[in-house]
Amino acid sequence: MTAGAVRDREDRLAAEEPLEIRLAWPGRPAERLSVTMRTPGNDFELAAGFLAAEGIVTGSSDLHTVAYCTDHALAPEEEFNVVTVELSRPPRRTPSVRYDGPGAAVSACGVCGKQSIEDVMTVGTRTDLADRWRDLTLPAEVLVSLPATLRAAQKVFRTTGGIHAAGLFEADGAAVAVREDVGRHNAVDKVVGSRLLSGSPSDLPVLCVSGRIGFELVQKAVAAGVGVIAAVGAPSSLAVTLAAQAGLCAVGFLRDERFVVYTVPERIGV
């Protein structure tokens, strides 16, 4: 509809469905861990990336199997909305009581449902980023090229206009993995999970995301071990605080050949 004119046309919408993640390990049967609203696709990556961000797994060797649930109690339309992750060992970080029981479902936000800010601050964080990326200097011309590279890989965005993306990049701007989802945090989990399931490290130089940088994205970036998180939108105050504490370079407003560096500016070359 435009001013003074009305017309009917077909529109395509980004799919959104719930995904239940169940967790099991030797001596422990599968139990519900989390529920998130996501765009179907790359569900195993999403589950693996979520566990990595929570500090429950730290590498591919911690994973035994990742599969859709075969629970006969599930309706046909639900069978691809439940993923069970079986660990090869007990969790590196035991899931807290907030996951227990039938009310364990949390919202799409990666931080909602945490019992306190202190709890959130300690989940999935690393302390080696300063040493890991001591010699990293990302050229400004590479940094400003990332949003276009990210957008070019967004097939679903091109047809719907309603979906986020996250991508892991090398220091020369080469895209290693790009994933899309209605939830920006899910897109990050998928891209990190893709590395985990392939047995590859997730601590690449840059994580570039569409939208803004919220606290939960910084938390996931720190857990993944990246050197720089960059976004086309603005960061929140808590996101910048965590990035500074963790030694993560945070870049916002990355568009129109411009950007703002909020933390660890020495990692960006001009």
WONORPE-V271016 format. One record per backbone hydrogen bond with DSSP energy under -0.5 kcal/mol. NH is the residue of the N-H (numbers start at 0). CO is the residue of the C=O. If there is no record, write none. Layout:
BEGIN
[[NH	CO] [NH	CO]]
END
This chain:
BEGIN
[[1	4] [4	1] [16	37] [18	35] [19	80] [20	18] [20	33] [21	19] [21	82] [22	30] [23	84] [24	27] [27	24] [30	22] [32	20] [33	20] [35	18] [37	16] [37	35] [39	37] [45	41] [46	42] [47	43] [48	44] [49	45] [50	46] [51	47] [52	48] [53	49] [54	51] [55	50] [56	50] [61	58] [62	59] [63	85] [64	85] [66	83] [68	81] [73	70] [77	74] [78	74] [78	75] [80	77] [82	19] [83	66] [84	21] [84	82] [85	64] [85	83] [86	23] [86	84] [87	61] [88	61] [91	55] [98	95] [99	96] [103	100] [105	34] [113	110] [119	115] [120	116] [121	117] [121	118] [122	118] [122	119] [123	121] [124	121] [131	127] [132	128] [133	130] [135	132] [137	266] [138	136] [139	268] [141	138] [142	138] [143	139] [144	140] [144	141] [145	141] [145	142] [148	144] [149	145] [150	146] [151	147] [152	148] [152	149] [153	150] [154	152] [157	153] [158	154] [158	155] [159	155] [160	156] [163	180] [165	178] [166	207] [167	176] [168	205] [169	173] [172	169] [175	167] [176	167] [178	165] [180	163] [183	181] [186	182] [187	183] [188	184] [189	185] [190	186] [191	187] [192	188] [193	189] [194	190] [195	191] [196	192] [197	193] [198	195] [199	194] [203	201] [205	168] [206	227] [207	166] [207	205] [208	229] [209	164] [212	233] [213	211] [216	213] [217	213] [218	214] [219	215] [220	216] [221	217] [222	218] [223	219] [224	220] [225	220] [226	203] [226	204] [227	204] [228	248] [229	206] [230	250] [231	208] [232	210] [235	212] [239	235] [240	236] [241	237] [242	238] [243	239] [244	240] [245	241] [246	242] [247	242] [248	226] [249	247] [250	228] [251	259] [252	232] [253	230] [254	252] [254	257] [257	254] [259	251] [261	249] [261	259] [262	249] [266	263] [267	264] [268	137] [268	266]]
END
